[in-house]
Amino acid sequence: MSEGTFTVTVDGTAVGATWADESPETRRALADAFPLEGGATRWGDELYFRVPADVGAEDPRVAVEPGAIAYWPQGSALCLFWGPTPASTDSTPRAASPVNVVAHLDDIAPLSVLPSGAGATVRVADD
C-alpha cells in the first residue's frame, strides 16, 4: 500500500496530497488501484470521477473540510473538495451523499481557479 503522500494532477497542474487515517480500508483499495485517471465532472467546488474501486461506507460523512479527497461509495468515484457545493448551506463543502475521506490536498488554490462548470482530467499517482 502507498504510504504518506501522492500527487493529484488536474489538467496538467500537480498538487500534493497526504493520506488521512479516517478510512484505512478505502485508502488501501484506492492505493492498490493507482494510478487512477479519468475525466472529472465539476459540481460546485468539487470535482469527481469514477474509479475502479468498490468499497462500502467507512466512517462516512457528508460535510468535509476544504481540501478533502474522498471516495463516494454511491457513485464509485473519487471526489476532490475545495469549497461549497450545491448541497452546501454555508461555505462548508458538502457531498451529495456520504463519502469516505481518504486524504487531504496540500493546496486548494490551483482548483479554485477552474472555470465554473469546467470538467477536468484528473490523474492520481504515487509520488
Secondary structure, DSSP 8 states (H G I E B T S, - for coil): ---SEEEEEETTEEEEEEE-SS-HHHHHHHHHT-SEEEEEEE-SSEEEEE-S-----SS-EEE--TTEEEEETTTTEEEEE-S--TT-SSSS-EEEEEEEEEEEES--HHHHTS-TT--EEEEEEE-
